[in-house]
């Protein structure tokens, strides 16, 4: 704590400069000045013991990281300076043309991009500032070479899962494909100047880079947003931590995620009753689909499949009936979130005290 408290703070101008890297429709933007090694060790300590062990074992399979998590933290602590930014927004980008191919025999357009599961997720991007770009480049290459040993692979087992793509401006975007990454199926990374940009969506990296070089359209950057500027004007002159929230930009995704989670939970509850419900379902199937026939007169496979379909239909109906009640609290939350146009919180830390500033804007704010 003392290490973080004694860290150098950042000014309003610096906060605005970093905010201009983030898209204006970011649901969350966070910026912090603190020693990278200290932050990473805090993150490691917050993990469950099993997650710590899995992460450590995975990293040991990467060349140069024989010490696992400790080795990675040491490399990053020496290669990065004491500042980090984190952005979040809905993952609603369109696919690239290179993610598709046309079958020569049928002319059918087929998706050949990252092995994503298309779960509704937020896109996130992390920006760090490098003091040793060579060490970052070596680390990227080591992860790419580790390949299947750490879960990096293409759409099918054995397919290559590490790619380097040249984007606008001649910058080299590196993609690490893995089915273990929820929603997007990949992690993208790019180094630009002294910045290292990491994201779970390649378009997010491109958007951040465009903002950094000033090639985005007017109004596309968070720092240009009028509500952000109003909050920043009244804020602290110096801070160690800043957090911007714009819940309305992510409320639809929150509702979708909540609906999926609630549906899956209810489906599990109903499915657990299949064993006791099966005899009644079988009787209904025999009466409706095989009138006049006894159980022993019907083909077993046909009867089994028909009963399974009956049970799944019963499950889906039960879930549909119970889902609205499950989502009442979520709908209320989304209503509240949509009433918040933006909220900025700043914290200034010192060994013996701290200062806190927060400003939340609603349609009724002035």
C-alpha positions as CSV (number, residue, x, y, z in Angstrom):
1,X,0.0,0.0,0.0
2,X,2.8,2.4,0.8
3,X,4.4,1.7,-2.6
4,X,1.1,2.7,-4.4
5,X,0.4,5.7,-2.1
6,X,3.8,7.2,-2.8
7,X,3.4,6.7,-6.6
8,X,3.5,9.8,-8.8
9,X,0.0,11.1,-9.6
10,X,-1.3,12.5,-12.9
11,X,-2.7,15.9,-13.9
12,X,-5.9,16.8,-15.6
13,X,-4.1,17.3,-18.9
14,X,-2.6,13.8,-18.7
15,X,-5.9,12.2,-17.8
16,X,-7.5,14.0,-20.8
17,X,-4.7,12.9,-23.1
18,X,-5.1,9.2,-22.0
19,X,-8.9,9.5,-22.3
20,X,-8.5,10.5,-25.9
21,X,-7.2,7.0,-26.6
22,X,-10.5,5.5,-25.6
23,X,-13.7,5.5,-27.8
24,X,-16.3,8.0,-26.9
25,X,-18.9,5.3,-26.3
26,X,-16.7,3.4,-23.8
27,X,-18.8,1.9,-21.0
28,X,-15.8,2.1,-18.7
29,X,-12.5,3.9,-18.8
30,X,-9.9,3.5,-16.0
31,X,-6.4,5.0,-15.6
32,X,-4.0,4.5,-12.8
33,X,-0.4,5.4,-11.9
34,X,1.3,2.7,-9.8
35,X,4.2,0.3,-10.1
36,X,3.4,-2.4,-12.6
37,X,5.0,-5.2,-10.6
38,X,3.0,-4.2,-7.5
39,X,-0.3,-4.1,-9.4
40,X,0.4,-7.5,-11.0
41,X,1.3,-9.1,-7.7
42,X,-2.0,-7.8,-6.2
43,X,-3.9,-9.3,-9.1
44,X,-2.1,-12.6,-8.7
45,X,-2.9,-12.6,-4.9
46,X,-6.6,-12.0,-5.6
47,X,-6.9,-15.2,-7.7
48,X,-8.2,-18.4,-6.3
49,X,-5.3,-20.9,-5.4
50,X,-6.4,-23.2,-8.3
51,X,-6.4,-20.4,-10.8
52,X,-2.9,-19.2,-9.5
53,X,-1.6,-22.7,-10.0
54,X,-3.0,-23.1,-13.5
55,X,-1.7,-19.7,-14.6
56,X,1.7,-20.5,-13.2
57,X,1.9,-23.9,-14.9
58,X,0.8,-22.4,-18.2
59,X,3.4,-19.6,-18.1
60,X,6.2,-22.1,-17.4
61,X,5.6,-23.6,-20.9
62,X,6.6,-20.2,-22.5
63,X,10.3,-19.8,-23.4
64,X,12.1,-17.5,-21.0
65,X,9.4,-17.8,-18.3
66,X,10.6,-20.9,-16.4
67,X,9.7,-19.2,-13.1
68,X,6.0,-19.0,-14.3
69,X,4.0,-16.1,-13.0
70,X,6.9,-14.6,-11.1
71,X,9.0,-14.5,-14.2
72,X,6.3,-12.8,-16.2
73,X,5.8,-10.2,-13.5
74,X,9.5,-9.5,-13.4
75,X,9.8,-9.0,-17.2
76,X,6.8,-6.7,-17.3
77,X,7.9,-4.7,-14.2
78,X,11.2,-4.0,-16.0
79,X,9.8,-3.3,-19.4
80,X,6.8,-1.1,-18.5
81,X,6.5,2.3,-16.7
82,X,4.2,3.0,-13.8
83,X,0.9,3.8,-15.7
84,X,-1.8,1.7,-17.2
85,X,-5.2,2.4,-18.8
86,X,-8.2,0.0,-19.3
87,X,-11.2,0.5,-21.6
88,X,-14.4,-1.5,-22.0
89,X,-17.3,-1.2,-24.5
90,X,-19.7,-3.7,-26.1
91,X,-18.2,-6.1,-28.6
92,X,-20.3,-5.0,-31.6
93,X,-17.6,-4.6,-34.4
94,X,-18.2,-6.1,-37.8
95,X,-15.9,-8.8,-39.1
96,X,-13.0,-8.1,-41.5
97,X,-13.1,-9.3,-45.1
98,X,-10.0,-11.6,-44.4
99,X,-12.1,-13.5,-41.9
100,X,-14.1,-15.0,-44.8
101,X,-13.4,-17.1,-47.8
102,X,-15.5,-18.1,-50.8
103,X,-15.7,-21.8,-51.5
104,X,-14.6,-22.3,-55.2
105,X,-17.0,-25.1,-55.8
106,X,-20.2,-23.6,-54.3
107,X,-19.4,-19.9,-54.1
108,X,-20.5,-20.1,-50.4
109,X,-19.0,-17.5,-48.1
110,X,-17.5,-19.2,-45.1
111,X,-16.2,-17.7,-41.8
112,X,-12.5,-18.6,-41.2
113,X,-11.7,-16.1,-38.5
114,X,-10.8,-16.7,-34.8
115,X,-12.5,-19.7,-33.1
116,X,-15.1,-17.6,-31.2
117,X,-18.1,-19.0,-29.5
118,X,-20.1,-15.7,-30.1
119,X,-21.1,-15.3,-26.5
120,X,-22.2,-11.8,-25.8
121,X,-19.2,-10.1,-24.1
122,X,-17.7,-6.7,-23.6
123,X,-14.7,-5.8,-25.7
124,X,-11.8,-4.7,-23.5
125,X,-8.5,-3.0,-24.3
126,X,-5.5,-2.4,-22.0
127,X,-2.8,0.2,-22.7
128,X,0.6,0.1,-21.0
129,X,3.6,2.3,-21.6
130,X,6.9,0.6,-22.4
131,X,10.4,1.6,-21.2
132,X,12.0,-1.4,-22.9
133,X,10.1,-2.2,-26.2
134,X,12.6,-4.9,-27.1
135,X,11.6,-6.9,-24.0
136,X,7.9,-6.5,-25.0
137,X,8.6,-7.7,-28.5
138,X,10.5,-10.7,-27.2
139,X,7.7,-11.6,-24.9
140,X,5.1,-11.4,-27.8
141,X,7.3,-13.7,-29.9
142,X,7.7,-16.2,-27.0
143,X,3.9,-16.4,-26.5
144,X,3.4,-16.9,-30.3
145,X,6.0,-19.7,-30.4
146,X,4.5,-21.4,-27.4
147,X,1.4,-22.1,-29.5
148,X,-0.5,-25.2,-28.5
149,X,1.4,-25.6,-25.2
150,X,-0.6,-22.7,-23.8
151,X,-3.9,-23.2,-25.7
152,X,-3.1,-21.1,-28.8
153,X,-4.6,-22.7,-32.0
154,X,-6.9,-22.0,-34.9
155,X,-10.4,-23.1,-35.5
156,X,-9.4,-26.8,-35.6
157,X,-6.9,-28.8,-33.5
158,X,-3.5,-28.5,-35.1
159,X,-4.3,-25.3,-37.0
160,X,-1.9,-22.4,-36.6
161,X,-3.2,-19.9,-34.0
162,X,-0.6,-17.1,-34.2
163,X,-0.8,-14.4,-36.9
164,X,0.8,-11.1,-37.7
165,X,-1.3,-8.7,-39.8
166,X,-0.3,-5.4,-41.2
167,X,-2.9,-2.7,-40.6
168,X,-3.3,0.9,-41.6
169,X,-0.1,2.9,-41.2
170,X,2.1,-0.2,-41.7
171,X,1.7,-1.3,-38.0
172,X,2.0,-5.0,-37.1
173,X,-1.0,-6.4,-35.3
174,X,-0.4,-9.7,-33.6
175,X,-3.2,-12.1,-33.0
176,X,-3.2,-15.1,-30.6
177,X,-6.2,-17.4,-31.4
178,X,-7.7,-19.6,-28.7
179,X,-11.0,-21.2,-28.0
180,X,-10.4,-20.4,-24.3
181,X,-11.1,-16.7,-24.9
182,X,-14.8,-16.2,-24.4
183,X,-16.9,-14.5,-27.0
184,X,-14.1,-13.4,-29.4
185,X,-11.7,-16.4,-29.5
186,X,-8.6,-14.3,-29.7
187,X,-6.3,-11.8,-28.1
188,X,-4.7,-9.0,-30.2
189,X,-1.6,-7.0,-29.4
190,X,0.1,-4.1,-31.1
191,X,3.1,-1.9,-30.2
192,X,2.9,1.7,-31.3
193,X,5.6,4.2,-30.2
194,X,6.0,3.7,-26.4
195,X,2.5,2.1,-26.1
196,X,1.6,-1.6,-25.9
197,X,-2.0,-2.2,-26.6
198,X,-3.7,-5.5,-25.7
199,X,-7.4,-6.5,-26.4
200,X,-9.8,-9.3,-26.8
201,X,-10.9,-7.8,-30.2
202,X,-8.6,-6.8,-33.0
203,X,-10.8,-3.9,-34.1
204,X,-10.6,-2.4,-30.6
205,X,-6.8,-2.3,-31.0
206,X,-7.2,-0.5,-34.4
207,X,-9.7,2.0,-32.9
208,X,-7.3,2.8,-30.0
209,X,-4.4,3.2,-32.5
210,X,-6.5,5.6,-34.7
211,X,-7.3,7.7,-31.7
212,X,-3.6,7.8,-30.7
213,X,-2.5,9.1,-34.1
214,X,-5.4,11.4,-34.5
215,X,-7.0,9.6,-37.5
216,X,-10.3,9.0,-35.9
217,X,-13.4,11.1,-36.7
218,X,-14.2,14.2,-34.6
219,X,-16.2,13.1,-31.5
220,X,-14.9,9.5,-31.6
221,X,-12.6,10.1,-28.6
222,X,-13.7,10.0,-25.0
223,X,-11.7,13.0,-24.0
224,X,-13.8,15.1,-26.5
225,X,-17.1,14.0,-24.9
226,X,-18.9,17.1,-23.4
227,X,-20.0,15.2,-20.3
228,X,-16.5,13.9,-19.7
229,X,-15.1,17.4,-20.1
230,X,-17.7,18.8,-17.6
231,X,-16.7,16.2,-15.0
232,X,-13.0,16.7,-15.6
233,X,-13.3,20.5,-15.2
234,X,-14.6,20.2,-11.7
235,X,-12.3,17.3,-10.7
236,X,-9.1,17.0,-8.8
237,X,-6.0,18.7,-10.1
238,X,-3.9,15.6,-9.4
239,X,-5.0,12.0,-8.9
240,X,-3.6,8.4,-8.8
241,X,-6.7,6.7,-10.0
242,X,-9.5,7.8,-12.3
243,X,-12.6,5.8,-13.3
244,X,-15.2,6.9,-15.9
245,X,-18.5,5.0,-16.2
246,X,-21.1,5.4,-18.9
247,X,-23.5,2.6,-18.1
248,X,-26.1,3.4,-20.7
249,X,-23.7,2.4,-23.5
250,X,-23.5,-1.2,-22.1
251,X,-26.9,-1.6,-20.6
252,X,-28.3,-3.6,-23.5
253,X,-25.4,-6.0,-23.3
254,X,-25.8,-6.4,-19.6
255,X,-29.5,-7.3,-20.2
256,X,-28.5,-9.9,-22.8
257,X,-25.8,-11.4,-20.6
258,X,-28.2,-11.6,-17.7
259,X,-30.9,-13.2,-19.9
260,X,-28.5,-15.9,-21.1
261,X,-27.2,-16.6,-17.5
262,X,-30.8,-16.8,-16.1
263,X,-32.0,-19.0,-19.0
264,X,-29.0,-21.4,-18.5
265,X,-29.6,-21.6,-14.8
266,X,-33.4,-22.3,-15.2
267,X,-32.7,-24.9,-17.9
268,X,-30.4,-26.7,-15.5
269,X,-33.0,-26.6,-12.7
270,X,-35.7,-28.0,-15.0
271,X,-33.4,-30.6,-16.7
272,X,-32.6,-32.0,-13.2
273,X,-36.2,-33.1,-13.1
274,X,-36.1,-35.1,-16.4
275,X,-35.7,-38.5,-14.6
276,X,-38.9,-38.1,-12.6
277,X,-40.8,-36.5,-15.5
278,X,-39.8,-39.1,-18.1
279,X,-42.6,-41.7,-17.4
280,X,-45.4,-39.1,-17.8
281,X,-43.7,-37.7,-21.0
282,X,-43.5,-41.2,-22.4
283,X,-47.2,-41.8,-21.8
284,X,-48.1,-38.6,-23.6
285,X,-45.9,-39.5,-26.5
286,X,-47.4,-43.0,-26.8
287,X,-50.9,-41.5,-26.7
288,X,-50.2,-38.8,-29.2
289,X,-47.7,-40.2,-31.7
290,X,-48.3,-44.0,-31.4
291,X,-52.0,-44.5,-30.6
292,X,-53.1,-48.0,-29.9
293,X,-49.5,-49.3,-29.5
294,X,-47.9,-50.4,-26.3
295,X,-44.4,-49.4,-25.2
296,X,-43.0,-52.8,-26.3
297,X,-44.5,-52.5,-29.8
298,X,-42.7,-49.2,-30.6
299,X,-39.1,-49.0,-31.9
300,X,-37.0,-48.1,-28.8
301,X,-34.8,-45.6,-30.6
302,X,-37.9,-43.7,-32.1
303,X,-39.6,-43.7,-28.7
304,X,-36.5,-42.5,-26.9
305,X,-36.0,-39.6,-29.4
306,X,-39.6,-38.6,-29.3
307,X,-39.6,-38.6,-25.4
308,X,-36.4,-36.5,-25.4
309,X,-38.0,-34.0,-27.7
310,X,-41.0,-33.8,-25.4
311,X,-38.8,-33.2,-22.4
312,X,-36.8,-30.5,-24.1
313,X,-39.9,-28.8,-25.3
314,X,-41.3,-28.9,-21.7
315,X,-38.0,-27.5,-20.5
316,X,-38.1,-24.6,-23.0
317,X,-41.7,-23.7,-22.1
318,X,-40.9,-23.8,-18.4
319,X,-37.9,-21.5,-18.9
320,X,-39.9,-19.1,-21.0
321,X,-42.6,-18.9,-18.3
322,X,-40.2,-18.3,-15.4
323,X,-37.7,-16.0,-17.2
324,X,-39.6,-12.7,-16.9
325,X,-39.7,-13.0,-13.1
326,X,-36.0,-13.8,-13.0
327,X,-35.2,-10.7,-15.0
328,X,-37.3,-8.2,-13.0
329,X,-34.4,-7.1,-10.9
330,X,-32.1,-6.9,-14.0
331,X,-34.7,-4.7,-15.8
332,X,-34.8,-2.3,-12.9
333,X,-31.0,-2.2,-12.8
334,X,-30.9,-1.4,-16.5
335,X,-33.5,1.4,-16.1
336,X,-31.3,3.0,-13.4
337,X,-28.1,2.6,-15.5
338,X,-29.8,4.2,-18.5
339,X,-30.4,7.3,-16.3
340,X,-26.7,7.8,-15.9
341,X,-25.1,9.7,-18.7
342,X,-21.6,9.5,-17.2
343,X,-19.8,9.3,-13.9
344,X,-16.2,10.3,-13.1
345,X,-14.4,9.3,-9.9
346,X,-10.9,10.3,-9.0
347,X,-8.8,9.3,-6.0
348,X,-5.6,11.1,-4.9
349,X,-3.5,8.9,-2.5
350,X,-1.0,10.0,0.1
351,X,0.7,8.1,3.0
352,X,-1.6,9.7,5.6
353,X,-4.7,10.8,3.7
354,X,-6.6,10.5,0.4
355,X,-8.9,12.8,-1.6
356,X,-12.0,11.5,-3.3
357,X,-14.0,13.2,-6.1
358,X,-17.0,11.9,-7.9
359,X,-19.5,13.5,-10.3
360,X,-22.4,11.7,-11.8
361,X,-24.5,13.2,-14.6
362,X,-28.1,12.4,-15.3
363,X,-30.7,14.0,-17.6
364,X,-31.5,16.3,-14.7
365,X,-27.9,17.4,-14.1
366,X,-26.8,20.9,-14.9
